[in-house]
């Protein structure tokens, strides 16, 4: 009975997320930061990390637009990349303050533009000690059957760069205090 309930929950979640029953592939990046998880979460929870990353990576990100919302669940965010001919749009679908988890579903652009059927970005802030944590960035994706030979993959480099920017920003502000 428990297995049946689990399967039903998985199928409902998969349909909600627009995922077929096949498993997602994953790309993951982890970075340890010498700052309290609560400070890192303050940046990641709403729009702070997107704005800070755009400010620090002007050679990569041309603009960040909030198309809908205020940074909470349901917010739709559009990143336009330099030289302005490509973009990525996502909707925040989960923000869990207790677990320090944020999940966004890609709506257009990114790997969706090159053959993926779904792109899910998950950001976890994992407390190690009172003064350190790990930023885990994960992109789950599924490739459309007709594009499998091309092996399209999302690019996790921007999320890794955002984690590095967070690390520098918070660790340098900690040293300034």
Secondary structure, 3 states (H helix, E strand, C coil): CHHHHHHHHHHHHHHHHCCCCCCCEEEEEEEEECCCHHHHHHHHHCCHHHHHHHHHCCCCEEEEEEEECCCCCCCEEEEEECCCCEEEEEEEEEEECCCCEEEEEEEEEHHHHHCEEEEEEEEEEEEEECCEEEEEEEEEEEECHHHHHHCCCCCCHHHHHHHHHHHHHHHHHHHHC
